[in-house]
Amino acid sequence: MKIISRKFVFSGGWVLGCAVVVFFLFQSYRHADRSDAAAAKGREEVVFWHFWGGEDRTIVDGIVDRFNDSQHQYFVRAIAMPGNNLQAKLFLAVAGGDPPDIVNQDDPVLADWAKRGVIQPLKNVAAAAEVDQVKQSLLAPARRLSVVDGALFAVCNGLDIRTLLYNQTAIDAAGLAVPQTIAQLDAIAEHFWPSVTDGPPPRLHSPVGYLPDSRRLWAWGPAFGADFYDPQTKQCKLDSAPVLAALKWMVGYSRRYGADNLASFGQGDQSLPGQTFPLLPVDDDAVVGRYVVIMDGQWRVRDVAAFQKRRADLGLPEVKFGACPLPVPTGGSEFNGRDANGQPQPQPQSQSQSPGRKDAGWVNGNFFVVPTGAKCPRGAWEFAKFWIGQSAFSDAESAADGYAQGGWIPVTREVAESATYRQYVTENPLMETFVRLASSPHQYPIPVVVGAALLKRAVENMTYDAMIKNNADDTDDKAIAALLKQRSAEVIRRLKVMQELTF
Amino acid sequence: MVDRASQLRSSSSWVAGMAFTSPWLLGLVALFAWPFAASLYWSFCTFDIINPPRFVGVENYQRLAAEIASGRGAGKALMNTVYYALLSVPLSVVLGVLLAVVLSAQVRGQAFFRTIIFLPSVIPVVASSVLWIWMLDPDGGLMNLILGWFGVPPQNWLNQARPAVSIEGVAQIGGWLTGGPLLLMGSKDALVLMTLWGVGNFVVIYLAAISDIPATLYEAADIDGASGVRKLLHVTVPMLSPVIFFNLVMGLIRSVQTFTSIYVLSAGTGQPGESLMTVSLRLFTSAFADFEMGYASAIAWVMFVGLMFCTVLLFRTSKSWVHYRQ
């Protein structure tokens, strides 16, 4: 009995299938051969791991190409890695003795990597004067993101700044002011969704003025005057009066609008089909989206521009948007719900906050690091400098090109003030506030300490518990203070253990 | 001479046997025995992959015990896992048996219905999890739309930490009956729902077992005048009990090890409010986000011992309710 018939072996489909496979193998070989040949021109190869995808990846590839064209000593080979578990892959690569030469990251892991010896201090890579020059060129928030215990371990290459993005058209129509104080922000929230005086709050629907996100105590803390880290004692400080004031204010929203509403009416998963940036109206005839005011980063400028272009193309009336720094408390005038007659009630004087800090907030950013055991650390350093506009192979103007294309925030004053970047800001006026805040000394990252990722999670979990899980309707101020004290002690204790074990 | 020849034959067949089994044996030692032993040693160390393990005694286990006692960290993860296992495993068994009974009926389109029930089991977990995130979106998700047709208010699903089976859940129902809002289903309930959607695997096993039940038993029950429900309870279920037992044990192990769907649903964070932080996810984040390999190994060992204990317990109780055909 024939298992495979002659007819089958020579059937047209089978032959066609083989031809397709051979074609694809040939194509992939050709493609691989081309890039290999480029690297083999006697240059030192710099292996660069990053996690950018989509539009950003094209821009990153463009910067890599420009660097490769700018000189003849190094050749950067960019490898896009999945962002998830990049850390695990790097640790294993370093442990296995074959790490990349340069890695870009944006998680709060710098101190952990530095103290565990996964990355090397940049003074090992370049001359001290050169390293110091780059360090001094960085804006204050970028420097905070790059330094561990005074030593430069990373080169921050882009900042993520949070502002309040608002619907100017809706605020103007309501006769309200752009929020500069917490009281003004509360007034916007109350205007668009008045809190009820008795009974359970009804389910929220669009438009809502403003709702705080439980992950954003990191941003509101500095605006209320908090420092999460004391550089003198090198200790984290969570249980402080400003942090408590910020937390109470956030919990106040849960009390007024209902914890379940805050849970369900969060920003939602914007990666889902049909979901858009919640500031933008979905329907063409609407001028207000899910929110009137929302805290978000500079990457939204692109979304807003695309939205406005689409409306202009359709001949629809313009909807104006703006961006402002986080408002600050002024002390004693904050809204604290309504009395039985529906009249707004201020915070009791005893609980009022001290004046907050202007232009303050939470900053994050991307940074380059050079892993221990990198084969071409000098090439990695040159590439990092090229990116931020501090290299002999590039100037501020050419570096600004990449920042403008990506809608990124530069990390040096020279690039931020370059003609190319200023042109971009002029064309995208929402960026102005983001760029201005990038040079504010009051933009703080999550403290760059061992266990920072754990610290971040702990603070966000604590805020969630205070705002939502503990049913804020029943949570009094003493309970909030007790929760902050308890969780703060727990996490500080754990950080100390982690630091001892790491050293 | 004969003895020597026999010895040689036996020794050469031993060598040949070892040579043929060596690929598997090597795999067993390198991929199972060695990691097994290493993780036991690491559970008594602090270890971050980069630096050599440092012996710290029972510190990792002490930390684990403290967290379980306080109900935070690993304690919270354990409670979440227990909730999920206690709900998903029995419901999978009940639903699986009922579906198998219905699908075993000789009706037109039987193969079609069986295929429909089994289809979710062949969809990759990541793809189905993303689909579920979409369907369970509180604002415009398909599930809330369907609930709305039956007059049930929209649920928060993956945005709510509070589970349905809880004191607060009971209070919600009480409040709803007196005109209040009803926000019952939380993230863990969504996970249970997803598990039930993939019950087709179990159904296939039940269907095979049902087809194996002797028709004479049903005929005898018919002669005795037993109703359909009685036949289900006194013939089908007892005859299925060995398979139910098998699925119970496998379901328990699977529920404790569930990882991929939870990782996708919560983007690896266990949020909201750590309600999706299960033991397996806690183990993963400790090992590969915090690089506390020692602590993660301790979690793995406690999980292993816990599962062993539950399995042994199930085996002990099985004597009283599992009926093997003589």
Interface residues (C-beta under 8 A of the other chain):
Chain A: N84 N85 Q87 A88 F91 L92 V94 A95 D112 R116 G117 V118 P200 P202 R203 D260 A263 S264 F265 G266 G268 D269 L272 P273 G274 Q275 G451 A453 L454 R457 N461 Y464 D465 I468 K469 N471 E490 L501 T502
Chain B: T46 D48 I49 I50 N51 R54 V56 R72 I133 W134 D137 P138 D139 G140 P153 P154 N156 N159 Q160 A161 R162 E168 G175 G180 P181 L183 G268 T269 Q271 P272 G273 E274 F288 A289 D290 F291
